[in-house]
Amino acid sequence: FGSVLVSSGSGFLQPTHPISGVSLCFQIGLEKGCTQMKFSVLDWNRPAIDFYLGEGAVDLTAAEGWHVFRFEADTMRQLANK
């Protein structure tokens, strides 16, 4: 169901071993002191959205109006030289 990146507030947890399931990611995050797990799901991926909502996740787009943005390397270079 996509990539997962876990934040402890002071950085991001990227496990050094393959994630074999969401429960393992929760276990690692909790062990590292994480208090939230945030992730992105494309709007067309309804099975993943339904799964996460069914497990108790909060859809921040609907609840808080958050939008996810990304800068590609070329744009990053341009902005770095402004």
C-alpha positions in Angstrom: 0.0 0.0 0.0 2.8 2.4 -0.7 5.8 3.8 1.2 5.8 4.7 4.8 8.0 7.3 6.5 7.8 7.6 10.3 8.7 10.8 12.1 9.6 11.2 15.8 9.4 15.0 15.5 13.1 15.4 15.5 13.7 13.4 12.3 12.5 10.6 10.2 12.8 6.9 10.9 13.7 4.8 7.9 14.2 1.2 9.0 17.4 -0.4 7.7 15.5 -3.6 7.0 12.6 -4.2 4.6 9.2 -3.5 6.1 7.2 -6.7 6.1 4.0 -5.0 7.3 2.4 -2.0 8.8 2.5 -3.5 12.3 6.3 -3.8 12.1 6.5 -0.1 11.2 4.3 0.8 14.2 6.5 -1.4 16.5 9.7 0.3 15.3 8.2 3.7 15.5 7.0 3.3 19.0 10.4 1.8 20.1 12.0 5.0 18.7 9.6 7.3 20.6 7.4 8.3 17.6 4.0 9.6 18.5 2.5 9.8 15.0 2.7 8.1 11.7 2.0 10.2 8.6 2.0 9.0 5.1 0.6 9.8 1.6 -1.8 7.8 -0.5 -2.8 8.8 -4.0 -6.5 9.7 -4.4 -7.1 7.0 -6.9 -5.9 4.3 -4.5 -9.3 3.7 -2.8 -8.4 0.2 -1.4 -5.5 1.7 0.6 -7.5 4.7 1.7 -10.3 2.4 2.9 -7.8 0.1 4.6 -6.1 2.9 6.6 -9.4 4.6 7.5 -10.7 1.2 8.6 -7.6 0.8 10.9 -8.3 4.2 12.6 -6.1 6.6 10.5 -7.3 10.2 10.2 -7.5 11.6 6.6 -5.8 15.0 7.1 -6.8 16.2 3.7 -10.5 15.9 4.8 -10.0 16.7 8.5 -7.5 19.6 8.3 -7.1 20.5 4.6 -3.4 19.5 4.3 -1.9 19.3 0.9 1.4 17.5 0.1 3.9 19.3 -2.1 7.1 18.2 -3.7 10.0 20.0 -5.4 12.0 18.1 -8.0 15.8 18.4 -8.2 15.9 20.9 -11.0 13.5 23.3 -9.2 15.5 22.8 -6.0 18.7 23.9 -7.8 16.9 27.0 -9.2 15.6 28.0 -5.8 18.9 27.4 -4.1 20.5 29.9 -6.5 17.9 32.7 -6.0 
